Amino acid sequence: MFRIPTIAAAVAIAVSSTSVALADHLNIDVDGAKIENGAIVFPSVLIDKDGYVVIHAVQNGEAVIPASIGHTAVMAGTTENVSVEVEGGAMDGTDYVAMIHYETNGNGTYDFGEGSTDVDTPGMRPDNTAYALPFSVGAM
């Protein structure tokens, strides 16, 4: 029952932090992100186990957790040109949060969400905060 506040708190800390805690096993290139046909395309994603790149909306300066507005599967390793479809289409100048989640229950579908926060959980930084990166992107 305390999992959602814990994850939300970890994301809030990671998103509001002015210095980005690095994780050598996780990376999403949000600086090079662009919008193509309503999807957000990241130049590269690094993940140490199979999982997902997940997009969360931002409301009142905070990530909307555990709900997500888009996700796509990525295999372990570095993947280039990762496209994530966003519900309603990505909007130029809108704030988002990109997160890494792991595939934890072996079914190959993204299951993390309201009432289901114990599966496909966020990747964590060495300081035990969720790997979450705030970003805004322009249209291509």
N, CA, C and O of each residue as an XYZ file, in Angstrom:
560
protein
N       0.807     -1.188      0.000
C       0.000      0.000      0.000
C       0.855      1.259      0.000
O       0.403      2.311     -0.452
N       2.088      1.168      0.502
C       2.954      2.334      0.555
C       3.832      2.460     -0.668
O       4.661      3.369     -0.733
N       3.679      1.580     -1.638
C       4.537      1.567     -2.822
C       4.326      2.810     -3.680
O       5.304      3.404     -4.134
N       3.094      3.218     -3.915
C       2.839      4.379     -4.766
C       3.448      5.639     -4.163
O       4.149      6.352     -4.882
N       3.224      5.962     -2.876
C       3.861      7.161     -2.338
C       5.386      7.088     -2.402
O       6.040      8.097     -2.666
N       5.958      5.912     -2.166
C       7.402      5.767     -2.213
C       7.923      6.062     -3.611
O       8.895      6.801     -3.767
N       7.291      5.494     -4.622
C       7.708      5.734     -6.004
C       7.475      7.193     -6.376
O       8.339      7.827     -6.982
N       6.307      7.730     -6.013
C       6.004      9.122     -6.326
C       7.003     10.052     -5.652
O       7.442     11.029     -6.258
N       7.366      9.764     -4.410
C       8.340     10.595     -3.704
C       9.704     10.511     -4.377
O      10.382     11.526     -4.533
N      10.106      9.320     -4.771
C      11.401      9.148     -5.435
C      11.432      9.900     -6.757
O      12.444     10.510     -7.103
N      10.326      9.861     -7.500
C      10.257     10.582     -8.771
C      10.263     12.076     -8.517
O      10.947     12.819     -9.220
N       9.509     12.529     -7.521
C       9.473     13.956     -7.215
C      10.861     14.461     -6.856
O      11.253     15.543     -7.294
N      11.609     13.704     -6.074
C      12.964     14.090     -5.712
C      13.847     14.135     -6.952
O      14.598     15.090     -7.150
N      13.757     13.104     -7.787
C      14.593     13.034     -8.986
C      14.251     14.150     -9.963
O      15.148     14.728    -10.577
N      12.959     14.465    -10.117
C      12.526     15.471    -11.079
C      12.849     16.869    -10.593
O      13.215     17.728    -11.395
N      12.721     17.120     -9.289
C      12.945     18.470     -8.790
C      14.409     18.767     -8.525
O      14.776     19.916     -8.280
N      15.239     17.754     -8.571
C      16.665     17.928     -8.287
C      17.315     18.780     -9.361
O      17.063     18.594    -10.552
N      18.152     19.713     -8.936
C      18.839     20.553     -9.919
C      20.064     19.865    -10.484
O      20.509     20.201    -11.582
N      20.619     18.908     -9.755
C      21.737     18.147    -10.312
C      21.259     16.737    -10.615
O      20.631     16.094     -9.774
N      21.550     16.269    -11.784
C      21.084     14.961    -12.215
C      22.008     13.887    -11.667
O      23.206     13.879    -11.950
N      21.438     12.977    -10.876
C      22.215     11.828    -10.408
C      22.348     10.861    -11.573
O      21.349     10.458    -12.168
N      23.555     10.498    -11.892
C      23.793      9.635    -13.034
C      23.697      8.172    -12.645
O      23.971      7.801    -11.503
N      23.312      7.357    -13.592
C      23.297      5.910    -13.417
C      24.026      5.333    -14.620
O      23.587      5.523    -15.754
N      25.131      4.633    -14.395
C      25.910      4.147    -15.534
C      25.243      2.981    -16.247
O      25.698      2.572    -17.315
N      24.174      2.438    -15.674
C      23.459      1.322    -16.294
C      22.156      1.767    -16.967
O      21.469      0.956    -17.588
N      21.815      3.062    -16.842
C      20.578      3.603    -17.422
C      20.851      4.973    -18.031
O      21.618      5.763    -17.481
N      20.227      5.245    -19.159
C      20.319      6.574    -19.745
C      19.234      6.743    -20.803
O      18.963      5.835    -21.589
N      18.630      7.905    -20.807
C      17.722      8.312    -21.880
C      18.231      9.666    -22.352
O      18.335     10.599    -21.556
N      18.547      9.784    -23.636
C      19.023     11.060    -24.183
C      17.823     11.972    -24.410
O      17.274     12.033    -25.510
N      17.417     12.691    -23.337
C      16.273     13.595    -23.458
C      16.667     14.906    -24.126
O      15.813     15.583    -24.699
N      17.951     15.279    -24.063
C      18.391     16.533    -24.679
C      18.214     16.522    -26.195
O      17.972     17.565    -26.801
N      18.331     15.367    -26.793
C      18.188     15.262    -28.244
C      16.811     14.800    -28.686
O      16.614     14.505    -29.865
N      15.855     14.730    -27.769
C      14.512     14.249    -28.110
C      13.817     15.193    -29.081
O      14.024     16.407    -29.060
N      12.985     14.597    -29.935
C      12.216     15.391    -30.898
C      10.837     14.741    -31.066
O      10.618     13.598    -30.665
N       9.927     15.492    -31.661
C       8.586     14.983    -31.943
C       8.507     14.628    -33.414
O       8.849     15.436    -34.277
N       8.056     13.416    -33.696
C       7.818     12.975    -35.069
C       6.476     12.275    -35.121
O       6.275     11.257    -34.459
N       5.560     12.815    -35.904
C       4.224     12.230    -36.080
C       3.530     11.974    -34.748
O       2.882     10.942    -34.577
N       3.658     12.904    -33.803
C       2.996     12.804    -32.517
C       3.696     11.929    -31.491
O       3.255     11.842    -30.345
N       4.784     11.279    -31.893
C       5.560     10.446    -30.971
C       6.808     11.214    -30.529
O       7.264     12.127    -31.217
N       7.346     10.837    -29.386
C       8.615     11.396    -28.937
C       9.702     10.402    -29.318
O       9.606      9.212    -29.016
N      10.738     10.905    -29.984
C      11.851     10.054    -30.413
C      13.099     10.479    -29.657
O      13.522     11.634    -29.725
N      13.686      9.521    -28.930
C      14.918      9.748    -28.192
C      16.085      9.209    -29.016
O      16.005      8.091    -29.525
N      17.171      9.977    -29.160
C      18.305      9.509    -29.952
C      18.879      8.185    -29.457
O      19.282      7.343    -30.258
N      18.917      8.000    -28.127
C      19.429      6.735    -27.598
C      18.893      6.468    -26.200
O      18.561      7.382    -25.445
N      18.821      5.176    -25.883
C      18.401      4.708    -24.563
C      19.340      3.582    -24.165
O      19.625      2.692    -24.966
N      19.821      3.621    -22.926
C      20.651      2.560    -22.370
C      19.906      1.949    -21.193
O      19.432      2.662    -20.309
N      19.808      0.621    -21.189
C      19.163     -0.097    -20.092
C      19.920     -1.415    -19.905
O      20.346     -2.042    -20.875
N      20.079     -1.820    -18.654
C      20.875     -3.015    -18.381
C      20.068     -4.307    -18.405
O      20.650     -5.392    -18.435
N      18.741     -4.213    -18.391
C      17.854     -5.376    -18.510
C      16.694     -4.969    -19.410
O      16.410     -3.779    -19.548
N      16.024     -5.934    -20.021
C      14.869     -5.606    -20.855
C      13.850     -4.800    -20.050
O      13.634     -5.051    -18.864
N      13.232     -3.832    -20.715
C      12.258     -3.004    -20.015
C      11.550     -2.051    -20.944
O      11.254     -2.377    -22.093
N      11.282     -0.864    -20.428
C      10.450      0.101    -21.144
C      10.953      1.526    -20.924
O      11.505      1.857    -19.874
N      10.746      2.360    -21.947
C      10.847      3.799    -21.783
C       9.404      4.254    -21.604
O       8.542      3.964    -22.433
N       9.156      4.963    -20.525
C       7.803      5.362    -20.156
C       7.737      6.884    -20.085
O       8.653      7.530    -19.576
N       6.650      7.449    -20.599
C       6.428      8.893    -20.558
C       5.297      9.176    -19.579
O       4.224      8.577    -19.645
N       5.569     10.110    -18.666
C       4.556     10.580    -17.713
C       4.255     12.038    -18.010
O       5.147     12.807    -18.369
N       2.993     12.414    -17.857
C       2.599     13.807    -17.982
C       3.092     14.568    -16.750
O       3.419     13.969    -15.725
N       3.137     15.880    -16.867
C       3.491     16.754    -15.753
C       2.314     17.689    -15.520
O       1.834     18.351    -16.441
N       1.856     17.731    -14.265
C       0.785     18.654    -13.880
C       1.231     19.411    -12.646
O       1.728     18.816    -11.690
N       1.055     20.720    -12.666
C       1.449     21.572    -11.540
C       2.906     21.330    -11.144
O       3.246     21.351     -9.962
N       3.759     21.102    -12.139
C       5.176     20.933    -11.903
C       5.605     19.571    -11.386
O       6.778     19.384    -11.065
N       4.686     18.612    -11.297
C       5.020     17.285    -10.782
C       4.590     16.201    -11.761
O       3.578     16.327    -12.451
N       5.383     15.134    -11.803
C       5.050     13.989    -12.663
C       3.778     13.322    -12.167
O       3.582     13.161    -10.963
N       2.913     12.935    -13.101
C       1.690     12.215    -12.760
C       2.061     10.738    -12.674
O       2.318     10.087    -13.686
N       2.083     10.224    -11.443
C       2.510      8.857    -11.160
C       1.383      8.145    -10.418
O       0.807      8.765     -9.524
N       1.030      6.933    -10.703
C       1.712      5.979    -11.556
C       1.213      5.958    -13.000
O       1.711      5.176    -13.810
N       0.235      6.807    -13.337
C      -0.306      6.818    -14.692
C       0.767      7.222    -15.701
O       1.632      8.046    -15.402
N       0.704      6.645    -16.880
C       1.627      7.039    -17.947
C       0.820      7.373    -19.189
O      -0.330      6.958    -19.334
N       1.447      8.134    -20.086
C       0.763      8.526    -21.323
C       1.428      7.912    -22.550
O       1.047      8.201    -23.685
N       2.424      7.064    -22.310
C       3.080      6.372    -23.409
C       4.217      5.511    -22.907
O       4.834      5.802    -21.882
N       4.487      4.441    -23.647
C       5.614      3.565    -23.314
C       5.976      2.732    -24.538
O       5.164      2.518    -25.439
N       7.210      2.276    -24.538
C       7.664      1.366    -25.579
C       8.717      0.437    -24.992
O       9.490      0.828    -24.118
N       8.735     -0.776    -25.475
C       9.694     -1.774    -24.994
C      11.075     -1.503    -25.562
O      11.211     -1.076    -26.708
N      12.104     -1.751    -24.754
C      13.492     -1.695    -25.195
C      14.224     -2.909    -24.635
O      13.977     -3.340    -23.509
N      15.117     -3.442    -25.434
C      15.913     -4.592    -25.023
C      17.164     -4.108    -24.281
O      17.593     -2.967    -24.452
N      17.736     -4.975    -23.467
C      18.958     -4.642    -22.740
C      20.036     -4.176    -23.715
O      20.180     -4.728    -24.806
N      20.786     -3.161    -23.312
C      21.827     -2.599    -24.144
C      21.472     -1.178    -24.553
O      20.619     -0.540    -23.937
N      22.129     -0.690    -25.592
C      21.854      0.648    -26.118
C      21.013      0.519    -27.374
O      21.339     -0.244    -28.283
N      19.934      1.272    -27.410
C      19.040      1.293    -28.569
C      18.977      2.726    -29.082
O      18.826      3.664    -28.300
N      19.093      2.893    -30.396
C      19.037      4.220    -30.998
C      17.664      4.483    -31.593
O      16.950      3.555    -31.975
N      17.302      5.763    -31.667
C      16.034      6.215    -32.265
C      14.838      5.489    -31.665
O      14.094      4.802    -32.366
N      14.666      5.652    -30.361
C      13.566      5.014    -29.637
C      12.343      5.923    -29.706
O      12.359      7.045    -29.199
N      11.282      5.423    -30.343
C      10.051      6.182    -30.543
C       8.996      5.732    -29.536
O       8.729      4.539    -29.394
N       8.398      6.701    -28.836
C       7.355      6.417    -27.858
C       6.090      7.162    -28.264
O       6.052      8.392    -28.238
N       5.055      6.413    -28.639
C       3.761      7.014    -28.962
C       3.173      7.624    -27.696
O       3.217      7.002    -26.635
N       2.627      8.827    -27.791
C       2.053      9.530    -26.651
C       0.554      9.678    -26.882
O       0.121     10.088    -27.959
N      -0.241      9.338    -25.853
C      -1.698      9.479    -25.953
C      -2.049     10.902    -26.366
O      -1.595     11.859    -25.740
N      -2.837     11.045    -27.396
C      -3.238     12.354    -27.885
C      -2.166     13.068    -28.694
O      -2.401     14.172    -29.185
N      -1.000     12.461    -28.842
C       0.094     13.064    -29.596
C       0.930     13.998    -28.743
O       0.388     14.773    -27.955
N       2.228     13.932    -28.890
C       3.142     14.805    -28.150
C       2.944     16.245    -28.614
O       2.698     16.504    -29.792
N       3.053     17.157    -27.685
C       2.817     18.567    -27.973
C       4.104     19.370    -27.809
O       4.818     19.227    -26.817
N       4.382     20.201    -28.782
C       5.545     21.080    -28.764
C       5.528     21.946    -27.511
O       4.515     22.572    -27.199
N       6.657     21.986    -26.784
C       6.788     22.843    -25.622
C       6.155     22.305    -24.344
O       6.189     22.982    -23.316
N       5.586     21.121    -24.382
C       4.958     20.527    -23.202
C       6.011     19.847    -22.344
O       6.954     19.250    -22.864
N       5.852     19.936    -21.035
C       6.760     19.255    -20.114
C       6.330     17.809    -19.930
O       5.144     17.509    -19.795
N       7.318     16.916    -19.927
C       7.106     15.485    -19.718
C       8.179     14.958    -18.773
O       9.146     15.654    -18.463
N       7.997     13.725    -18.320
C       9.026     13.011    -17.574
C       9.222     11.669    -18.265
O       8.262     10.936    -18.501
N      10.471     11.354    -18.586
C      10.814     10.055    -19.181
C      11.401      9.188    -18.070
O      12.222      9.646    -17.276
N      10.970      7.935    -18.027
C      11.465      7.000    -17.017
C      11.840      5.679    -17.665
O      11.333      5.309    -18.724
N      12.738      4.989    -16.998
C      13.056      3.600    -17.343
C      12.292      2.709    -16.374
O      12.317      2.937    -15.164
N      11.621      1.705    -16.898
C      10.986      0.664    -16.080
C      11.507     -0.678    -16.588
O      11.797     -0.841    -17.773
N      11.618     -1.622    -15.676
C      12.065     -2.973    -16.045
C      10.879     -3.894    -16.289
O       9.823     -3.737    -15.676
N      11.059     -4.852    -17.186
C      10.082     -5.935    -17.384
C      10.337     -6.945    -16.262
O      11.332     -7.668    -16.304
N       9.457     -7.004    -15.263
C       9.728     -7.833    -14.081
C       8.868     -9.087    -13.974
O       9.199     -9.994    -13.210
N       7.774     -9.154    -14.724
C       6.910    -10.334    -14.562
C       6.942    -11.265    -15.772
O       6.175    -12.227    -15.831
N       7.818    -10.991    -16.733
C       8.056    -11.915    -17.833
C       6.953    -12.068    -18.856
O       6.992    -13.001    -19.658
N       5.954    -11.167    -18.856
C       4.874    -11.322    -19.832
C       5.031    -10.438    -21.074
O       4.216    -10.516    -21.993
N       6.073     -9.599    -21.106
C       6.342     -8.788    -22.284
C       5.389     -7.635    -22.520
O       5.387     -7.052    -23.604
N       4.575     -7.291    -21.525
C       3.698     -6.129    -21.630
C       3.949     -5.207    -20.440
O       4.299     -5.667    -19.353
N       3.771     -3.915    -20.650
C       3.975     -2.933    -19.584
C       2.754     -2.931    -18.690
O       1.657     -2.580    -19.124
N       2.945     -3.327    -17.431
C       1.827     -3.510    -16.511
C       1.813     -2.551    -15.330
O       0.854     -2.556    -14.558
N       2.837     -1.735    -15.163
C       2.894     -0.807    -14.030
C       1.797      0.234    -14.184
O       1.607      0.776    -15.273
N       1.083      0.514    -13.119
C       0.043      1.541    -13.154
C      -0.801      1.483    -11.901
O      -0.486      0.759    -10.956
N      -1.864      2.242    -11.901
C      -2.779      2.295    -10.763
C      -3.194      0.891    -10.365
O      -3.697      0.131    -11.192
N      -2.986      0.544     -9.103
C      -3.352     -0.765     -8.596
C      -2.392     -1.876     -8.974
O      -2.618     -3.033     -8.619
N      -1.329     -1.547     -9.683
C      -0.381     -2.566    -10.137
C       1.041     -1.991    -10.134
O       1.706     -1.946    -11.169
N       1.493     -1.554     -8.954
C       2.805     -0.914     -8.866
C       3.907     -1.857     -8.388
O       5.027     -1.424     -8.120
N       3.588     -3.132     -8.285
C       4.604     -4.091     -7.841
C       5.222     -4.863     -9.000
O       6.053     -5.746     -8.785
N       4.819     -4.535    -10.237
C       5.391     -5.176    -11.428
C       5.907     -4.108    -12.381
O       5.444     -2.967    -12.361
N       6.873     -4.488    -13.216
C       7.458     -3.579    -14.208
C       7.860     -2.254    -13.553
O       7.506     -1.169    -14.015
N       8.598     -2.388    -12.480
C       8.965     -1.275    -11.610
C      10.063     -0.396    -12.216
O      10.786     -0.828    -13.115
N      10.182      0.838    -11.718
C      11.179      1.769    -12.241
C      12.611      1.293    -12.026
O      12.921      0.640    -11.030
N      13.479      1.633    -12.983
C      14.906      1.464    -12.793
C      15.363      2.501    -11.779
O      14.822      3.605    -11.726
N      16.350      2.150    -10.985
C      16.783      3.041     -9.913
C      18.226      3.495    -10.108
O      19.058      2.761    -10.640
N      18.500      4.707     -9.672
C      19.849      5.256     -9.636
C      20.572      4.682     -8.421
O      19.948      4.093     -7.538
N      21.889      4.858     -8.385
C      22.650      4.388     -7.222
C      22.167      4.992     -5.892
O      22.328      4.374     -4.839
N      21.574      6.200     -5.936
C      21.084      6.823     -4.695
C      19.658      6.380     -4.345
O      19.017      6.965     -3.472
N      19.174      5.346     -5.029
C      17.867      4.731     -4.784
C      16.681      5.631     -5.147
O      15.600      5.484     -4.578
N      16.873      6.559     -6.086
C      15.762      7.321     -6.644
C      15.451      6.758     -8.018
O      16.332      6.242     -8.706
N      14.201      6.861     -8.407
C      13.784      6.363     -9.713
C      14.500      7.128    -10.817
O      14.700      8.338    -10.714
N      14.890      6.408    -11.887
C      15.539      7.050    -13.019
C      14.466      7.779    -13.816
O      13.811      7.195    -14.679
N      14.296      9.062    -13.516
C      13.272      9.894    -14.128
C      13.909     11.200    -14.574
O      14.620     11.846    -13.805
N      13.654     11.587    -15.819
C      14.251     12.796    -16.366
C      13.170     13.727    -16.905
O      12.429     13.345    -17.811
N      13.065     14.935    -16.371
C      12.128     15.914    -16.914
C      12.674     16.467    -18.234
O      13.882     16.637    -18.397
N      11.767     16.743    -19.165
C      12.210     17.321    -20.431
C      11.034     17.974    -21.137
O       9.872     17.732    -20.810
N      11.361     18.793    -22.097
C      10.393     19.428    -22.990
C      10.998     19.326    -24.375
O      12.214     19.438    -24.530
N      10.168     19.114    -25.380
C      10.720     18.930    -26.719
C       9.945     19.751    -27.732
O       8.767     20.056    -27.545
N      10.633     20.102    -28.807
C      10.020     20.836    -29.892
C       9.673     19.910    -31.035
O      10.208     18.805    -31.126
N       8.782     20.346    -31.911
C       8.350     19.546    -33.063
C       9.453     19.510    -34.106
O      10.284     20.415    -34.184
N       9.447     18.461    -34.898
C      10.430     18.287    -35.970
C       9.884     18.877    -37.235
O      10.549     18.842    -38.270
